[in-house]
């Protein structure tokens, strides 16, 4: 393998746009996680059952997941920068409106709209990184974005959690949604320009069916599903677990959950940087990226199982270990499809991968709610999550092929082109 060029200028030139994307994803995950932080308050105020809470959590993922298959195609054919801006506007307005509505039905409608708006974020970001950064800088950039997701949870938990405990949940939803709109003019001014590159990418892109014939595509879908199941379990049910199972107050819960999300965030960006470092030393992306996934999922599975059976003095340590493992798996969700698909098809590959993977968001939160209502504790939900972590690690290592770009045939030739060796 030839030694990659350590050209820091490419990352430096992209840095302003990367900072804006980081801020965008922080806001994205503050907005989607606010309902989980407010759940104990909502449960009391609106007299919601655990199963109704699970439905509200899952509603977001229903529209979010369905739209991934649409957005993936859109960002391969149109300007991802502007698609991102339009979705940002929609989800910010949905956040504001959530603070104004009453009743389960209207809350459910706002969660569905929020899912449509937020569906643009990750496929757009993946496309933008693939078009502007080489392989040996994508790990850090991807880790920064995945860290932003976790920071969004931490900021939402620390900030919004404490404020909700003091002022109630409605003012926080309204305030966060309105302040978020300040990001839009900054993005319009600072977004990267890529019109010519987009036109070349569309012209050389493969047929959509060619992506679905790749074995590696289905491996990334399965692995991403497992990662999302763990990640969304922690986003949606961790606050309620800490309050109901560990008997923490709202204030103490926000502290513990916020530290967990912070550990997860630091692990993601550190893992991405380390992966790029080893690739610049000459190790193959296959070895580096797959090793990170194997270690991360193994650590998460053991830690989640430990947390389920731990006593009151040790469960926090197991929880933080799970955060380290979950964070390690984050950068690969972006870097694998960026490398395998290339700029021609990364929008569809990642969008569809994320769509299948986010079925975990539809199934997981509601399944947890029903299992919790049936068993009366969190042991079974933790066991299910740990098992899926093991399955996810196996998928990334054994189903996904070599981490190198697929040799795509142009769309016009796809009907007669042979299937790639990666299939």
Secondary structure, DSSP 4 states (H G I P E B T S, - for coil): -PPPP--HHHHHHHHHHHHHHHHHHHHHHHHHHHHHHHHHHHHHHTT--HHHHHHHHHHHHHHHHHHHHHHHHHHHHS-HHHHHHHHHHHHHHHHHHHTT--SHHHHHHHHHHHHHHHTHHHHHHHHHHHHH--HHHHHHHHHHHHHHHHHHHHHIIIIIHHHHHHH-HHHHHHHHHHHHTHHHHHHHHHPPP-HHHHHHHHHHPPPHHHHHT-HHHHHHHHHHHHHHHHHHHHHHHHHHHHHHTS---HHHHHHHHHHHHHHHHHHHHHHHHHHHHHHHTT--HHHHHHHHHHHHHHHHHHHHHHHHH--TTTHHHHHHHHHHHHHHHHHHHHHHHHHHHHHHHHHHHHHHHHHHHTHHHHHHHHHHHHHHHHHSSSHHHHHHHHHHHHHHHHIIIIIS--SS---PPPGGGTTTSPPPTT-
